[in-house]
């Protein structure tokens, strides 16, 4: 994993996304959150493993992102899996709508992080991989690891 840029703190990553999808393009979006959700995120408590993006009525929504309730906050009436609105520029949303319709692509959350104090999500526009593509990627990764080990022994 690459080093984090200045002023960023990663909360959660979706490691399975690169295994399940071929990511063609990445976007950064803000997330509309409540105060207790932000505090829970700052503690590093979130899961985006089952999350996905959806576009409806010209707005982008993040579904199934799990943010557990904040320990010291009000827990009554709190839904940890509620739909959360994502903040993107109008041009970006229109581009996403066009690409999704023409190429049958999926919006996949790659990671959730704080950038200069603001909660952000990195979305990947991806196409689902076929089973044989997943196997090829796994074999290539194993082959690369073996090559690195062999080179390491020689030095």
HUWO-V760335 format. One line per field, one symbol per residue. psi: psi as a letter, one per 20 degrees, with the letter a starting at -180 (. if undefined). A space follows every 10 residues. Layout:
psi: ???
This chain:
psi: qqqprpjqop gqqnhhghhh qophqqqpqq porrghhghg ghiknqpjhj qrqqppkjqp qoqjpooqqp gjrpipjpoi jqpppqorqg hgghgggghh ghjlrqoppg qprpolippq popporppqr ghhggggggg ggggghgggg hhhh.
